[in-house]
């Protein structure tokens, strides 16, 4: 792995390649760029078809984060988020497009968006994690 990726921790959860940025609580655009470049690098060299991002402790993600995840989903990858904090789980894009796969693991699952009125009246799933 190149020096550019030294800030990343790479692990596997089963067949899912999982990336995390070390020692960060809030990501900015350069962190998002680092994640995207690393995922592209691994996607070109790995045929597992499943990627994940570790969000333990992350309290803020840039607005382009979901778009980046959607791009990978659109390329045929199963996209997972691990240990998202409540602040992230409460984001509109998260509530609309992620479903619980297993405790503390959520999978991007595109489905028709709910109407605004349904969103206001629907509580968060009881299976959310702390």
C-alpha positions as CSV (number, residue, x, y, z in Angstrom):
1,X,0.0,0.0,0.0
2,X,1.3,3.5,-0.8
3,X,2.3,6.0,1.8
4,X,-0.8,8.0,0.9
5,X,-2.9,5.2,2.5
6,X,-0.9,5.1,5.7
7,X,-3.7,6.8,7.6
8,X,-6.1,3.9,6.7
9,X,-6.7,0.7,8.6
10,X,-7.7,-2.2,6.4
11,X,-9.5,-5.2,7.8
12,X,-11.9,-7.9,6.6
13,X,-15.2,-8.8,8.1
14,X,-15.9,-12.1,6.4
15,X,-15.7,-11.3,2.7
16,X,-16.2,-7.5,3.3
17,X,-13.1,-5.3,2.9
18,X,-13.5,-2.6,5.6
19,X,-11.6,0.7,5.6
20,X,-11.3,3.1,8.5
21,X,-9.4,6.3,9.0
22,X,-7.3,6.3,12.1
23,X,-7.8,8.9,14.9
24,X,-10.5,11.0,13.2
25,X,-13.9,12.0,14.7
26,X,-15.1,14.2,11.8
27,X,-14.2,13.7,8.2
28,X,-13.5,16.5,5.7
29,X,-13.2,16.5,1.9
30,X,-9.6,15.2,1.9
31,X,-10.7,12.2,4.1
32,X,-13.5,11.4,1.7
33,X,-11.0,11.6,-1.2
34,X,-8.6,9.3,0.6
35,X,-11.4,6.7,1.2
36,X,-12.6,7.0,-2.4
37,X,-9.1,6.5,-3.8
38,X,-8.4,3.5,-1.5
39,X,-11.7,1.9,-2.4
40,X,-11.0,2.4,-6.1
41,X,-7.5,0.9,-5.6
42,X,-8.8,-2.1,-3.7
43,X,-11.8,-2.5,-6.1
44,X,-9.5,-2.9,-9.0
45,X,-7.4,-5.6,-7.2
46,X,-10.1,-7.5,-5.3
47,X,-13.0,-9.5,-6.6
48,X,-14.9,-9.9,-3.4
49,X,-17.6,-7.4,-4.4
50,X,-18.3,-6.1,-0.9
51,X,-16.8,-3.0,0.7
52,X,-17.4,-1.4,4.1
53,X,-16.5,1.7,6.0
54,X,-15.9,1.7,9.8
55,X,-17.7,4.6,11.4
56,X,-17.0,3.9,15.0
57,X,-16.5,7.3,16.7
58,X,-17.2,9.3,13.6
59,X,-19.6,12.1,14.4
60,X,-19.6,14.0,11.0
61,X,-19.3,12.9,7.4
62,X,-19.1,15.2,4.4
63,X,-22.1,15.7,2.2
64,X,-20.5,13.8,-0.7
65,X,-20.1,10.6,1.4
66,X,-23.4,9.1,0.4
67,X,-22.8,9.9,-3.3
68,X,-19.5,8.1,-3.1
69,X,-21.1,5.1,-1.6
70,X,-23.9,5.1,-4.2
71,X,-21.2,5.2,-7.0
72,X,-19.7,2.0,-5.6
73,X,-23.2,0.4,-5.2
74,X,-23.9,1.4,-8.8
75,X,-20.7,-0.4,-9.9
76,X,-22.0,-3.6,-8.4
77,X,-20.4,-3.6,-4.9
78,X,-22.4,-4.4,-1.7
79,X,-21.8,-1.4,0.5
80,X,-21.7,-1.7,4.3
81,X,-21.3,0.8,7.2
82,X,-20.1,-0.5,10.5
83,X,-20.9,1.0,13.9
84,X,-22.4,4.3,12.7
85,X,-23.1,6.8,15.5
86,X,-26.6,8.0,16.2
87,X,-25.8,11.4,14.6
88,X,-25.0,9.6,11.3
89,X,-27.9,7.1,11.6
90,X,-30.3,10.0,11.9
91,X,-29.2,11.6,8.7
92,X,-32.0,11.6,6.1
93,X,-29.9,9.7,3.5
94,X,-29.0,7.0,6.0
95,X,-32.6,6.5,7.1
96,X,-33.8,6.2,3.5
97,X,-31.2,4.0,2.0
98,X,-29.6,1.8,4.7
99,X,-31.0,-1.3,6.4
100,X,-29.8,-3.3,9.3
101,X,-27.9,-6.3,8.0
102,X,-26.7,-7.5,11.5
103,X,-26.2,-5.7,14.8
104,X,-24.0,-2.7,14.2
105,X,-23.7,-3.3,10.4
106,X,-25.9,-1.6,7.9
107,X,-26.1,-2.2,4.1
108,X,-26.9,0.2,1.4
109,X,-30.2,-0.9,-0.1
110,X,-31.7,1.4,-2.7
111,X,-35.5,1.4,-2.7
112,X,-38.1,4.0,-3.6
113,X,-37.9,7.0,-1.2
114,X,-40.7,7.4,1.3
115,X,-42.8,10.5,1.1
116,X,-42.0,13.4,3.4
117,X,-45.1,12.8,5.6
118,X,-44.2,9.2,6.1
119,X,-40.7,10.2,7.1
120,X,-41.9,12.6,9.7
121,X,-44.2,10.1,11.3
122,X,-42.0,7.0,11.2
123,X,-39.8,6.3,14.2
124,X,-36.2,5.0,13.8
125,X,-36.0,1.2,13.7
126,X,-35.9,-0.4,17.1
127,X,-32.7,-2.3,16.0
128,X,-30.5,0.8,16.0
129,X,-27.3,0.5,17.9
130,X,-25.8,2.8,20.5
